[in-house]
Amino acid sequence: MPRAARGWVYVVDNPAMPGVVKVGGTGGSVRRRVRQLFTTGVPRAFVLRCCVRVSDWRLAEAQVHR
């Protein structure tokens, strides 16, 4: 079983996609991760709306998606 990984769960949206939000997680920098999302071919940068420090970001992100 994988070890718990401290990190962040975050919520972003994008002005180019009204009404759509992305929930993600990272063990590193949230701001760096949000900047990386802009390289995925979207016409505008994502906007960070919320982030929460968690003891296991993989588990927490999966629970939010469920």
Secondary structure, 3 states (H helix, E strand, C coil): CCCCCCEEEEEEECCCCCCCEEEEEECCCHHHHHHHHHHHCCCCCCEEEEEEEECCHHHHHHHHHC
